[in-house]
């Protein structure tokens, strides 16, 4: 009998953890502004674009947290 090590499942576990953390990160993306005058689709879209330009995509995924922080600074929660 061959000795199967648990190391073969490690890549699958890592990918699973990354997918779950990415989905949780996206689900907490702010979409309500504290200022009623700014709480509309046009302002939201503009702020998303500005934050995306300030924090472009990176392979590590850290840009998602940076964009959320950027939106929080603009009053979105």
Secondary structure, DSSP 4 states (H G I P E B T S, - for coil): -----GGGSHHHHHHHHHHHHHHHHHHT----BSSTTT-SHHHHHHHHHHHHHHS---TTSHHHHHHHHHHHHTTB-
